[in-house]
Amino acid sequence: MTFDEYRKHDALGLAALVQQGDTTPEALVDIAICRIEELNPSLNAVIHTMYDEARASAKQVDRKAPFAGVPFLLKDLGMEVKGAPMRSGCRGYNNFVSEQDSFAVQKMRAAGLIFLGKTNTPEFGLTPFTEPLLFGPTHNPWNKAYTTAGSSGGSAAAVASGMVPMATANDGGGSIRMPASCCGLFGLKPSRGRVSWGRMFGDMWNGAAVEGCVSRSVRDSAAYLDAIMGPGPGDPYTIERPQRPYLEEVATAPGKLRIAFTTAHTLGHEVDPACLAAVARTVEILRSEGHQVEEVALPYHKEELTRSFLTIVAGEVAAELRVLGDYLGRPVRTSDVEPNTYALHLLGKSYTASDYAYAKHKWNELCRRIAGFHGTYDLLLTPTLAQRPFRTGALQNTPAEKRLVAFVNTLGIAAAVRSQVDPLAEKIYDWMPWTGFANMTGQPSMSVPLYWTEEENLPVGVMFTGRFGEEDLMFRLAGQLEKAAPWWDRVPG
């Protein structure tokens, strides 16, 4: 098999070739390794390789498994692989090696996936771009000067460039959907509790973060979720299982849906014309497929994003650095983490328990309000992001911001961080004004690649968010959109 033949197939297609005896897992692994070695020096998507383990696994894989022999990469955050490092983009964890597989990773192995390595991620998944100081930036295969977004940017670059057909991703504020949007992929954030975080974690970010994947085809994401979903012992959340496999939903007509859409920016800022055009095109497609589509007012409030969401995230980062301190056997130093991470942990420490609990109350209020909204509408359509992919480094600290952060961290003055929360939050949330709400509410949300810019030929995704637990409906609609406006043949040059 040549790379061109390999690239013609999604993950299920490659598995079918193995199952039929038309190729071997060993051949697929060799092609994937060659592709990684060819492209990774320029893309920096893969930060740890497992080639020997992959070749050994390829000889033993169950050829009746749904993803038999399919080359696969795992994001270096959240999911543990026994014997492999998990550094989470952080210097402090540079020597950490996992002693066991996560529950979901055990299911990935059972599904026949072959692990070739781990992908780049920002420190603790905190930024909407993948530019960790530990490993350096990941570059977008569509144009290497531009961002992959984050925090699953390494996985998205690997899939978009054809290293592997599918890779893990997780999403605490948009980290599946944003890279999917910037790299021309399909990415669905499942409902809270759909996939276990065990063994290492009970939940992540107070239930905001969920495990999933990025893929080129809808059916790969559906079959992957079929394979890895379900609780593990001791999980804090449980959710009703779907009535039938998600893979069956992809080819099922969704029926006539009532879909609300808005392009209003949560912070009141301007939205890139390319993102507006992406939604406009999607509305046309939806109406041509017989759906009822109505423009609505934005069902969110600015403060829910810049205050309630940020308070919880800052508190979780403060706790994460305490966990890091436990691992190191001493208090965390500024040299152990990136400057912004240390400043964010100071901010988290400055909040009181009542601040944290009050923010969680606001999350619950939002859940109730959005549940009412979905009593009328099946789905909400927005742009995935407010801007097309930006140039790498564009959201990094300015010189003035670097001086402020260094001053704050040196003296440990959390009050100085709090005084700058609003402008710093607006800088980030100008780019990602819609994704975080589904993390607060736990709803499923997906980015679908339906538009490319004329000027740079860069992907721009659109986002659908649905009722809690209704991934089945979302896979039906995604399958319909994939058929109505195919994106499979659009690949980076």
C-alpha positions, 0 to 999 in steps of 0.5 A: 500500500502507498500513502496515496492509497492509505489516505483514501480511507478513513479509520473504518475503511483501513480496518475493513482492508485489514479484516478482509485480508487486503492489507496488514496492520504492520503495513499500515503502521509502517506507512503512518510512521513514514508519514510522521517522520516526513512531516513532523519536523515541520508540523511538530504535532507528535512529541513522543513516539512509540514505534517499537510498541506499535509494531509489536501491537500490530502483530497481535491485534484482533483482526475482527476488532472495529478498528483492527490495525488502525494507526492512532495517536493520543493527546498528551493530556488526560489519557494515560498509556502504561509505560508512556510519559504524560507531561501535559505540556508542563516542565514539572511533569517532564519525568512522569511516566504512566503506570497504567492505562486509563479505562478509555485507553483499555477500550481503545486497545480492545477496539484494535487501535495501534498507538504510535505516539502522543501529540502536542498540547498547551500546558494543562490544555489551558490555551486555545492555541498549541504553543507550549514552551516545553515542546514549541508550537504545532503548525497548521498543515493548511498553512504552517504560519497559522494556528491549529488552535488548541488544546488538541492542536497536535492531534488535529494537525496529525489527522489533517496532514494524514499521519493517522486517520483519527486521534484522541482529543479532549475538550474543557472549553472548546479543545476538540471543536476549535482545532477541528475548525482550524484544521478542516476536521469533524470534532464532537464533544460528547455529553458530560459523563459519556466517557470515563476519565478514570483511573487517574481522574474522577472528572476534569475542570468540575465536569467541564472537560470531556474526552473524544477525538478528531477525525476526517469522517463522521462515521469514524467519530461515531464508531470511536465513541461507541468503542470508548464510551461508558463509566468506569468504577468510581466515576462521579457521573453516569449517563444513559446509554444510547438506544443503539450504536452511534455508527448506525445513526450516521446513515439515519435521516434526522427528520425535520429539525428546528434549528436556531442560529445566531452569529452574535458575539458573546462579548459584543465584538465583531465577527470575522466575515468568513465565520459569518459566511460559514454560518450563512452557507450552513443555513442554506444547506439546512433549509435545502434539507428541509429543516426549519432554521430561525435566527435567535438572540444569543441565549448566553450572557457575557459574565457567564463566560468571563466570570463564572467559567473563568473562576472555576478554571482558575480554581482548578488550575490552583488545585492542579498546581497543588497536585503537581506539588504533591508529585514533586514533593515540594511547592511548585516554583515559577520554573516548573510551569509557564508564567501564565499558568502560575499567574492563573493559579495565583488568581485561583488561590485568590478566590474564596470557597464561596466565589467558587461555589457561587460560580458553580451556582451560575453554571447550574442556572445556565443549565436550566435556562439552556434546557428551556431553550432546547424545549423549543429548538433541537439545536443551536448553530453558531460559528465555532470561532469568531475569527479564521485561524490566526498566525502562530503567536498572535495571542501570546503575551505582549511585552507589557503583559509579559512584564505584568505577569513576571511582576505578579509571579515574582511577588505573588500578588494575586490582586494584580491578576484580578485587576487585569482579569477582564482585559485578559479574558476578553483577549482570549474570549474574543476568539472563542466566544461560544465554545465554553458554554457547552462545557458548563452545561455538559451538552454535546457540541460539534464542529463541522467543516463546511467552509474554507476562506477564499484568501488563504484556503483556511478551514472555518468550522460551524458549531452545533450544540444539542440537548444533553445526551443527544449525540445520536441526533447530532450524528444523524445531522452530521451524516446528512451534512457530510453527504450534502456538502462533502469535505473528504476530498479537501486536504492540505496540499 
